[in-house]
Amino acid sequence: MKFIADGMLGKLARWLRLAGYNVKYVGDLQVPAREQDEVLLSQAQAENYILLTCDIDLHRRAKRAGVKSTFIQSNDVVEQLAEVSKRCGRRIRIRPENSRCPMCNGLLELASKSDVESEVPATVLKIQREFWRCSSCGKIYWKGSHWKTIVEMAARYNRMLR
């Protein structure tokens, strides 16, 4: 599955990227606001992306045009993940080894300590053993203090789908 998300779903786009899904986000495409709906529809149709939108009119237009579309009703990202999962019939799993860069959608590659030592704080280098680098933007990731939040949100998502 691959997705294209409207401007109201940036946080959902990042979480789906963390789960390893290819997600285009209209906010990353640098398209004028008045042209965003047309770009979303044309790219979803041309590249077989599932459109994720909070805009019921855009969702209806997509359906009429034969574009796969999921209307997202919740404002809570965990509930949004559950909506996507239920509508697409696939459970979402967040694992760093399968993640994409939440910022640019690039693929993450395992990086050694020696590869990142000049780019991360010394305290992080001492504490962490695993690092990932985005193949597109070069950003480096590790299981830092934010990891607890990721694990908690994933657990909440799993409870919702029971």
C-alpha positions in Angstrom: 0.0 0.0 0.0 1.1 3.5 -0.7 -0.7 6.7 0.2 -1.0 10.4 -0.6 -2.2 12.6 2.2 -3.9 16.0 2.2 -2.6 19.0 4.1 -4.6 18.2 7.3 -2.9 14.8 7.7 0.8 15.6 8.1 1.1 13.8 11.5 -0.6 10.7 10.1 1.7 10.8 7.1 4.8 10.8 9.4 3.4 7.9 11.4 2.6 5.8 8.3 6.2 6.5 7.1 7.5 5.3 10.5 5.5 2.1 9.8 7.4 1.7 6.5 4.7 2.9 4.1 5.4 5.1 1.1 3.5 8.3 1.8 3.4 11.4 -0.3 2.3 14.4 1.7 0.9 17.4 -0.2 2.7 19.8 2.2 6.0 18.4 0.9 5.0 18.9 -2.7 5.2 22.7 -2.7 2.0 23.1 -4.5 -0.2 26.3 -4.2 -3.2 25.7 -2.0 -5.7 26.3 -4.8 -4.1 23.5 -6.8 -3.6 20.9 -4.1 -6.9 18.9 -4.6 -6.2 18.5 -8.3 -2.6 17.4 -7.6 -3.7 14.9 -5.0 -6.3 13.4 -7.3 -4.1 13.3 -10.4 -1.1 11.8 -8.5 -3.3 9.3 -6.7 -4.8 8.1 -10.0 -1.6 8.1 -12.0 0.6 6.4 -9.4 -2.1 4.1 -7.8 -1.9 5.8 -4.4 -4.6 5.6 -1.8 -5.8 9.1 -1.0 -6.1 10.0 2.7 -8.2 13.0 3.3 -10.3 14.8 6.0 -12.2 16.7 3.2 -15.5 14.9 2.5 -15.9 16.7 -0.8 -12.4 15.7 -2.0 -13.1 12.1 -0.9 -16.4 12.1 -2.9 -14.6 13.5 -6.0 -11.9 10.9 -5.7 -14.5 8.1 -5.5 -16.3 9.5 -8.6 -13.0 9.6 -10.4 -12.2 5.9 -9.5 -9.5 6.9 -7.1 -9.1 4.8 -4.0 -9.8 7.1 -1.1 -10.1 6.9 2.7 -12.0 9.6 4.5 -10.4 10.2 7.9 -12.8 11.4 10.5 -10.7 11.6 13.7 -8.3 14.3 14.8 -6.3 11.9 16.9 -3.4 10.3 15.1 -3.7 6.9 16.8 -7.4 6.8 15.9 -6.5 7.9 12.4 -4.0 4.9 12.1 -6.8 2.6 13.3 -9.2 4.1 10.6 -6.6 3.5 7.9 -5.9 0.0 9.1 -9.6 -1.0 9.2 -10.4 0.5 5.8 -7.4 -1.0 4.1 -7.6 -4.3 5.9 -4.1 -4.3 7.0 -2.5 -3.9 10.5 0.1 -1.2 10.8 3.3 -2.1 12.6 6.0 0.4 13.5 9.5 -1.1 13.4 12.6 0.9 12.9 14.2 -1.6 10.5 11.2 -1.1 8.2 10.7 2.6 8.7 10.9 5.4 6.2 12.1 8.9 7.1 9.2 10.7 8.7 10.4 14.0 7.3 11.0 13.2 3.6 9.8 9.7 3.0 13.3 8.4 2.1 14.4 4.9 3.0 16.2 4.4 6.3 19.5 2.5 6.3 21.3 1.0 9.2 24.4 3.1 10.0 27.3 2.2 12.2 28.5 4.3 15.2 31.6 5.2 13.3 29.5 6.5 10.4 27.6 8.9 12.6 30.0 9.8 15.3 30.7 13.3 14.0 27.0 14.0 13.5 25.4 13.0 16.8 26.0 14.3 20.3 28.7 12.4 22.3 26.2 11.5 25.0 23.9 9.8 22.4 26.9 8.0 20.9 27.8 6.6 24.3 24.2 5.4 25.1 22.9 4.2 21.8 24.0 1.2 19.8 21.7 1.4 16.7 21.5 4.3 14.2 19.7 4.8 10.9 20.3 7.3 8.2 17.9 8.6 5.7 19.1 7.7 2.2 17.4 10.9 0.8 17.9 13.7 3.3 20.7 12.3 5.4 18.9 12.8 8.8 20.1 10.4 11.5 17.7 8.5 13.8 18.1 6.5 17.0 15.9 5.2 19.7 16.0 8.3 21.9 13.7 9.7 24.5 10.9 9.9 21.9 11.0 6.1 21.5 8.9 5.7 24.6 6.1 7.9 23.1 6.3 5.8 19.9 6.0 2.5 21.8 3.1 4.0 23.9 1.2 5.1 20.8 1.7 1.8 19.1 0.4 0.0 22.2 -2.7 2.3 22.2 -3.2 1.5 18.5 -3.0 -2.2 19.2 -5.5 -2.0 22.0 -8.0 -0.2 19.6 -7.8 -3.0 17.1 -8.5 -5.9 19.5 
